Amino acid sequence: MNIQYYGHSCFKLTTKPHGRNTDSVTVFFDPFHKNIGLKPPQGKTDVVFVSHTQHDDHNNVDTFKDSPIVIDTPGEFSVKGISVTGIDSFHDEKEGMERGRNTIFVLGTENIKLCHLGDLGTALTVKQLEKIGAIDILFIPVGGKYTIDGEMSAKLAQKLEPKIIIPMHYKIPGLKAEGLSDEKDFCGEIGNCPKEKINKITIKEKDLLNKNREVILMKS
């Protein structure tokens, strides 16, 4: 599978859930509007996952052509050969009273399990952790203010024990969101961030062998 970063919490996933000789499926997480200062994704996609519909920096499904499938609620789904679990959570520490609810998405494709935490704003319960289960790739917010911060993110990543960690939703050039920290607090807590950032990565099941909480920093 291929993973490309568009900035903020937006990622493009290109995968072949039915095997390498079949057609690719394109998935986007949390596409944003241009008013946040970054260039929104465009073109076609098969599926869009939206962690919460109430904020413009995560819900720009109209940017895509041909009316893709949109999943923006908790539940169990199978879409284009990808298994999906949407887990209800909160965007803040007051059970959604400040910023509403958030859906965590766990995807299974190519024998790889990915988890996109969306705009998670509080610690997870034991039940939520159990629903997420063992994962290979974790997309986790680290910028604080609107989500969990670097310290909380590092602690959560240690609990979930993914093979690969990809930080998101932090201060980057061009982003107009105020009050976000950059990735340095998270990197200081987790202790193993690389020096260079990359825009795209290709990951196969065999690449995950012997990896344990390896951090990949991405750039748009």
C-alpha positions, -999 to 999 in steps of 0.1 A, spaced: 0 0 0 10 36 -5 4 64 20 7 101 11 3 131 34 -16 162 25 -11 180 58 -30 183 90 -49 150 95 -54 143 58 -39 112 42 -44 93 10 -42 55 11 -39 35 -21 -43 -2 -15 -52 -35 -33 -73 -53 -7 -81 -82 -31 -44 -89 -40 -17 -73 -62 -33 -83 -95 -65 -65 -88 -76 -28 -91 -64 -3 -65 -87 13 -41 -81 49 -31 -91 62 4 -88 96 20 -89 105 57 -102 139 69 -99 161 38 -98 199 47 -110 231 32 -86 257 17 -94 282 45 -70 264 68 -41 276 46 -32 244 29 -41 231 -6 -70 206 -3 -68 172 -21 -86 170 -54 -96 145 -81 -112 111 -76 -113 87 -47 -133 56 -38 -139 62 -1 -136 92 23 -134 88 61 -144 118 82 -136 116 119 -161 145 126 -183 166 104 -185 197 125 -151 213 116 -139 225 81 -104 212 86 -117 176 84 -149 174 64 -143 187 29 -158 157 10 -171 180 -18 -135 184 -30 -137 150 -47 -154 141 -80 -179 113 -87 -195 112 -53 -173 88 -34 -185 66 -5 -184 87 27 -182 71 61 -185 95 90 -201 75 118 -191 47 142 -200 11 132 -188 -20 114 -184 -17 76 -169 -35 46 -162 -12 17 -143 -20 -15 -128 -51 2 -116 -31 32 -128 -40 67 -136 -9 88 -145 -3 124 -156 31 135 -152 37 172 -170 65 190 -148 89 210 -147 125 222 -131 156 207 -124 170 241 -120 161 278 -156 170 287 -174 142 268 -179 162 237 -195 192 254 -169 216 239 -161 202 205 -184 173 199 -177 136 192 -150 120 171 -148 87 152 -117 66 153 -113 45 122 -96 11 122 -90 -4 87 -78 -38 76 -64 -43 41 -34 -63 27 -31 -80 60 -22 -47 76 -43 -29 102 -43 9 103 -58 32 129 -66 69 123 -75 86 156 -90 117 140 -93 146 164 -91 126 196 -92 150 225 -90 127 255 -76 95 268 -91 62 257 -110 39 279 -102 2 283 -132 -7 261 -120 17 233 -85 3 235 -99 -32 232 -120 -23 202 -89 -9 185 -69 -40 193 -35 -48 178 -26 -24 150 3 -20 126 1 17 116 -11 44 139 -20 80 127 -21 100 159 -27 137 166 1 154 186 -4 191 184 -25 197 215 -52 225 221 -78 208 199 -66 173 204 -44 153 228 -9 168 231 26 154 226 28 139 261 -6 122 260 0 111 224 33 94 234 16 76 263 -13 64 241 11 52 214 30 32 240 -3 16 251 -14 7 216 21 -6 206 18 -1 168 46 -11 146 47 23 129 35 57 143 27 86 120 21 119 139 -5 144 125 -25 175 134 4 196 145 19 229 135 33 229 100 42 257 75 12 274 60 -14 260 84 -36 288 99 -48 268 130 -38 288 160 -23 273 192 -10 241 178 24 228 190 48 212 165 59 176 166 89 183 189 71 177 222 58 143 209 93 134 196 109 143 229 84 120 248 86 91 223 123 94 219 129 80 184 118 105 157 138 106 124 155 138 113 139 139 78 103 141 68 89 123 37 58 128 16 50 93 5 57 58 18 51 23 4 45 -4 30 41 -41 26 32 -67 52 68 -80 52 81 -45 59 65 -46 93 84 -75 107 105 -66 137 92 -30 138 81 -16 171 67 19 175 89 33 147 80 69 140 77 82 105 74 120 101 56 131 69 54 163 50 28 175 25 
